[in-house]
Amino acid sequence: MSGASISGPTGIRMDQDFADLLESSSQAQTPERRLLFGIIERAVRDLLGNQRHEATDATQWLFHTASLEVPFSFGWICAQLELAPGDIHRKVLLVQQAKAQG
């Protein structure tokens, strides 16, 4: 990750909330793994942003059950990073709820 953070109206820092998921996977510091995590992070930022079309696209990508064999699908990226998709889904939903309440 770039080290930059975005604090929304709820004060939730995207990099802080999701960095622990990346660090828990093995070899998290390789450029390829950072790139894959960056794709997930971008989708989450789009989902939580103010652009409806970006949020719709991000929702479809993040929550679509694509085969683990489809390169760059959410499931495939999670498999490459040794992350559980459900963990990310839960964090995304928590951040969405906090944003809605904030």
C-alpha positions as CSV (number, residue, x, y, z in Angstrom):
1,M,0.0,0.0,0.0
2,S,1.0,3.6,-0.5
3,G,0.8,4.5,3.1
4,A,-1.8,7.2,2.3
5,S,-5.1,7.1,4.0
6,I,-8.5,8.4,3.4
7,S,-10.6,9.5,6.4
8,G,-14.2,9.8,5.7
9,P,-16.9,11.5,7.8
10,T,-16.8,8.6,10.2
11,G,-13.1,8.9,10.7
12,I,-12.5,5.4,9.4
13,R,-9.1,5.0,7.8
14,M,-9.2,2.7,4.8
15,D,-5.6,1.6,5.0
16,Q,-5.8,1.0,8.8
17,D,-9.0,-1.1,8.5
18,F,-7.7,-3.3,5.7
19,A,-3.9,-3.5,6.2
20,D,-4.2,-6.2,8.8
21,L,-5.8,-8.5,6.2
22,L,-2.8,-8.0,3.9
23,E,-0.2,-8.4,6.6
24,S,-1.8,-11.7,7.7
25,S,-1.1,-13.3,4.3
26,S,2.3,-14.7,3.6
27,Q,4.8,-12.7,1.6
28,A,2.7,-9.6,1.8
29,Q,5.6,-7.3,1.0
30,T,6.2,-8.4,-2.6
31,P,5.2,-5.9,-5.3
32,E,2.9,-8.4,-7.0
33,R,1.0,-8.9,-3.7
34,R,0.8,-5.2,-3.0
35,L,-0.6,-4.7,-6.5
36,L,-3.3,-7.3,-5.9
37,F,-4.2,-5.8,-2.6
38,G,-4.3,-2.4,-4.2
39,I,-7.0,-3.7,-6.6
40,I,-9.1,-4.8,-3.7
41,E,-8.5,-1.5,-1.9
42,R,-9.5,0.5,-5.0
43,A,-12.8,-1.5,-5.2
44,V,-13.5,-0.8,-1.6
45,R,-12.8,2.9,-2.0
46,D,-15.1,3.0,-5.1
47,L,-17.8,1.1,-3.2
48,L,-17.7,3.6,-0.3
49,G,-17.3,6.7,-2.5
50,N,-19.8,9.1,-3.8
51,Q,-20.0,8.0,-7.4
52,R,-23.0,5.7,-7.8
53,H,-21.7,4.0,-11.0
54,E,-18.4,3.3,-9.4
55,A,-20.1,1.9,-6.3
56,T,-22.3,-0.3,-8.4
57,D,-19.4,-1.7,-10.4
58,A,-17.4,-2.3,-7.2
59,T,-20.3,-4.0,-5.5
60,Q,-20.7,-6.4,-8.4
61,W,-17.0,-7.2,-8.5
62,L,-16.5,-7.6,-4.8
63,F,-19.6,-9.7,-4.1
64,H,-19.9,-11.6,-7.4
65,T,-19.0,-15.3,-6.9
66,A,-16.6,-15.7,-9.8
67,S,-14.6,-18.8,-10.2
68,L,-11.2,-18.9,-8.5
69,E,-9.8,-19.6,-11.9
70,V,-10.9,-16.4,-13.5
71,P,-7.8,-14.1,-13.3
72,F,-8.2,-10.9,-11.4
73,S,-11.7,-11.8,-10.2
74,F,-12.2,-11.0,-6.5
75,G,-12.1,-14.7,-5.6
76,W,-8.9,-15.2,-7.6
77,I,-7.1,-12.3,-6.0
78,C,-8.2,-13.4,-2.5
79,A,-6.8,-16.9,-3.3
80,Q,-3.5,-15.4,-4.5
81,L,-3.2,-13.3,-1.3
82,E,-4.4,-16.2,0.9
83,L,-7.3,-14.1,2.2
84,A,-10.8,-15.2,3.1
85,P,-13.3,-13.3,0.9
86,G,-15.8,-13.4,3.8
87,D,-13.4,-11.5,6.0
88,I,-13.2,-8.7,3.5
89,H,-16.9,-8.8,2.9
90,R,-17.5,-8.4,6.7
91,K,-15.1,-5.5,6.9
92,V,-16.7,-3.8,3.9
93,L,-20.1,-4.1,5.4
94,L,-19.0,-2.7,8.7
95,V,-17.4,0.3,7.1
96,Q,-20.5,0.8,5.0
97,Q,-22.7,0.7,8.1
98,A,-20.5,3.1,9.9
99,K,-20.5,5.5,6.9
100,A,-24.3,5.3,6.7
101,Q,-24.6,6.2,10.4
102,G,-22.0,8.9,10.3
